[in-house]
Amino acid sequence: MAKAEQGYRIACLDGLRGLAALWVLVGHAHILTGFRIPIIGDPDLGVDLFVMLSGFLMVFHYQLRKKKEPWEAPGTWSAFWIRRFFRIAPLYYVMLFAALALGPMIYDARSTIDAFNAVPPQPAARYIDDSLKNYLLHLSFLFGLSPTYGYRTALPDWSIGLEMQFYAALPFIMIIVGRLGWVRSMVGIVAVGIATVYVVTAIGYHFPMPTFLPLKMHVFAAGMLLAAALDLSNRRAFAYAALACLFVLIPVGGVMNPMHEIVRLALVAVFFALVHAHRLPSTISGVAETISNQLGNRLFHTLGELSFGAYLAHLLIMQPVVALLIRNFEMSDPARWVVTLVITLPLTYAVAAIGYSLIEMQGLKIGRSLTRPRTAAA
């Protein structure tokens, strides 16, 4: 029986979500404190892992539900969009208003940080734009389509707008997959995305962050292919993994140098090994299954559940902390990095835990109740 049809749990997914959020947090600590270590000091690579996970999870859940909720039915689209909206929007809106309200304070902290690190200062508008247009674009999740407004709050929310664009497109992508098959569909969709990027760039639109879906569609597609491969033979599964590797090497939507390319390839390879461990030689599969199971333990499950809140909240906490350390204490860059994490990590995850319990879980309940099939009266 096909794996996805058994409704089984892939243990490592919780851990990978949690590690991706932690990677972004630690990476931002490197940038803000001036202490740089390659790879773990690059939060964009953590975001790429998030993007790949999102592509994987959406296809994985589709495979579990496709008999009950076929994409050909418009009712499936609305149910999907409602569930996704109430999964993301409630906590995001709370954090958005907090970021806009605290914008002047965060900007003051960031100005101190940038001056200390001798880097160009962040634009003031990113932190203190309280215009109606900025509010409306963020409340509607349309901000990612704008080079001007896609990166215009104290939150790292550019990827949230990107994610919502992916959700908007996903039903139509899956209809194309149903008609053309996975390989032709993914190659075609990624090719259209890359062509769109070059056209948009040629006419003068430059996104300061990859907030526009075509800039990251190839990374989403890599995760989608790894999920689609769950139901395939070994030969085809490895072919899908090879195509996913080719996709993440496409030179758009991020820093593309040999180190980053190697890391992105490694992310695909490790992800494939963890979710397809049964396909690997026995000496490797045992190690991969052990790691996958460990990534599904209680600690990593909790980190995964809190990953969204931690991702949204950490810069609101970290930037004032770093500025406070710079203004009041003489210490080396590594020491400042360590102290920043010692202070920021517990505060961030405490805020994330509160948000998860009081806001995220309630949003999930609302989304489920609104999409629950109505039982006809007797």
NORHU-V592468 format. One record per backbone hydrogen bond with DSSP energy under -0.5 kcal/mol. NH is the residue of the N-H (numbers start at 1). CO is the residue of the C=O. E is the energy in kcal/mol with one decimal. If there is no record, write none. Layout:
BEGIN
<<NH,CO,E> <NH,CO,E>>
END
This chain:
BEGIN
<<3,230,-0.6> <5,2,-0.8> <6,2,-0.6> <6,3,-1.6> <7,4,-0.7> <8,3,-0.8> <11,9,-0.9> <13,10,-1.4> <14,11,-0.7> <15,11,-0.6> <15,295,-0.9> <16,12,-2.7> <17,13,-2.2> <18,14,-2.4> <19,15,-2.9> <20,16,-2.3> <21,17,-2.0> <22,18,-2.1> <23,19,-2.6> <24,20,-2.1> <25,21,-2.3> <26,22,-2.9> <27,23,-2.6> <28,24,-2.4> <29,25,-1.8> <30,26,-1.8> <31,27,-2.1> <32,28,-2.7> <33,29,-1.9> <34,30,-1.1> <35,30,-0.7> <36,34,-0.7> <40,38,-2.2> <41,37,-1.5> <42,39,-1.8> <43,41,-0.6> <45,42,-1.2> <46,42,-0.8> <47,43,-2.0> <48,44,-2.1> <49,45,-1.7> <50,46,-2.0> <51,47,-2.8> <52,48,-2.5> <53,49,-2.6> <54,50,-2.5> <55,51,-2.3> <56,52,-2.4> <57,53,-3.2> <58,54,-2.4> <59,55,-1.5> <60,56,-2.8> <61,57,-2.7> <62,58,-1.7> <63,59,-2.5> <64,60,-1.5> <65,61,-1.6> <66,62,-1.4> <68,65,-0.7> <69,65,-3.6> <73,70,-1.7> <74,72,-0.6> <76,73,-1.9> <77,73,-1.0> <78,74,-2.0> <79,75,-2.0> <80,76,-2.6> <81,77,-2.9> <82,78,-2.5> <83,79,-2.4> <84,80,-2.5> <85,81,-2.6> <86,82,-2.4> <87,83,-1.1> <88,84,-1.9> <89,85,-3.2> <92,88,-1.7> <93,89,-3.2> <94,90,-1.7> <95,91,-2.5> <96,92,-2.8> <97,93,-2.3> <98,94,-1.9> <99,95,-2.7> <100,96,-2.6> <101,97,-2.3> <102,98,-2.5> <106,102,-2.6> <107,103,-2.8> <108,104,-2.1> <109,105,-2.1> <110,106,-2.8> <111,107,-2.5> <112,108,-1.7> <113,109,-2.1> <114,110,-3.0> <115,111,-2.2> <116,112,-2.2> <117,113,-2.4> <118,114,-0.5> <118,115,-0.8> <119,114,-2.1> <126,123,-1.3> <127,124,-1.7> <128,124,-2.1> <129,125,-0.9> <130,128,-1.2> <135,131,-2.0> <136,132,-3.0> <137,133,-2.6> <138,134,-1.8> <139,135,-2.9> <140,136,-2.0> <141,138,-0.7> <142,137,-1.6> <143,137,-1.5> <145,142,-1.8> <146,143,-1.7> <147,145,-0.5> <150,146,-1.8> <152,149,-0.6> <157,155,-0.9> <159,156,-0.8> <160,157,-0.7> <161,157,-1.8> <162,158,-1.6> <163,159,-2.3> <164,160,-2.3> <165,161,-1.7> <166,162,-1.9> <167,163,-2.3> <168,164,-2.2> <169,165,-1.9> <170,166,-1.9> <171,167,-0.6> <172,169,-0.6> <173,169,-2.0> <174,170,-2.7> <175,171,-1.6> <176,172,-2.0> <177,173,-2.4> <178,174,-2.3> <179,175,-1.2> <180,176,-2.8> <181,177,-2.4> <185,181,-1.7> <186,182,-2.9> <187,183,-2.6> <188,184,-2.3> <189,185,-3.0> <190,186,-2.6> <191,187,-2.3> <192,188,-2.4> <193,189,-2.2> <194,190,-2.5> <195,191,-2.5> <196,192,-2.4> <197,193,-2.1> <198,194,-2.2> <199,195,-2.2> <200,196,-2.9> <201,197,-2.6> <202,198,-2.2> <203,199,-1.7> <204,201,-1.5> <205,200,-2.3> <206,204,-0.6> <208,206,-0.5> <211,209,-2.8> <215,212,-2.4> <216,213,-2.2> <217,213,-1.2> <219,216,-0.9> <220,216,-2.1> <221,217,-2.8> <222,218,-1.4> <223,219,-1.7> <224,220,-2.3> <225,221,-2.4> <226,222,-1.6> <227,223,-1.5> <228,224,-2.6> <229,225,-1.9> <230,227,-1.6> <231,228,-1.0> <232,229,-1.7> <237,233,-2.6> <238,234,-2.4> <239,235,-1.6> <240,236,-2.5> <241,237,-2.1> <242,238,-2.2> <243,239,-2.1> <244,240,-2.3> <245,241,-2.1> <246,242,-1.9> <247,243,-2.2> <248,244,-2.0> <249,245,-0.6> <249,246,-0.8> <250,247,-1.9> <252,250,-2.2> <257,255,-0.5> <261,257,-2.6> <262,258,-2.4> <263,259,-2.3> <264,260,-2.5> <265,261,-2.3> <266,262,-2.4> <267,263,-2.5> <268,264,-1.9> <269,265,-2.6> <270,266,-3.1> <271,267,-2.5> <272,268,-2.8> <273,269,-2.4> <274,270,-2.3> <275,271,-2.2> <276,272,-2.1> <279,276,-2.1> <280,277,-1.6> <284,281,-1.4> <285,281,-3.1> <286,282,-1.7> <288,284,-2.6> <289,285,-2.8> <290,286,-2.0> <291,287,-2.5> <292,288,-2.6> <293,289,-2.5> <294,290,-2.2> <295,291,-2.3> <296,293,-1.1> <297,294,-1.7> <301,297,-2.8> <302,298,-2.4> <303,299,-2.4> <304,300,-2.4> <305,301,-2.4> <306,302,-2.0> <307,304,-1.0> <310,306,-2.6> <311,307,-2.4> <312,308,-2.2> <313,309,-2.4> <314,310,-1.9> <316,313,-0.7> <317,313,-1.2> <318,314,-3.3> <319,315,-1.8> <321,317,-1.5> <322,318,-2.8> <323,319,-2.3> <324,320,-2.4> <325,321,-2.1> <326,322,-2.4> <327,323,-2.4> <328,324,-1.6> <329,325,-2.1> <331,329,-0.6> <336,332,-2.7> <337,333,-2.3> <338,334,-2.4> <339,335,-2.8> <340,336,-2.4> <341,337,-2.1> <342,338,-2.5> <343,339,-2.1> <344,340,-3.1> <345,341,-2.4> <346,342,-0.5> <347,343,-1.1> <348,344,-3.1> <349,345,-2.5> <350,346,-1.8> <351,347,-2.3> <352,348,-2.5> <353,349,-2.2> <354,350,-2.1> <355,351,-2.7> <356,352,-2.6> <357,353,-2.2> <358,354,-2.8> <359,355,-2.0> <360,355,-2.6> <361,356,-2.5> <363,359,-2.5> <364,360,-2.4> <365,361,-2.0> <366,362,-2.2> <367,363,-2.6> <368,364,-2.4> <369,365,-2.5> <370,366,-2.3> <371,367,-1.0> <372,368,-0.7>>
END
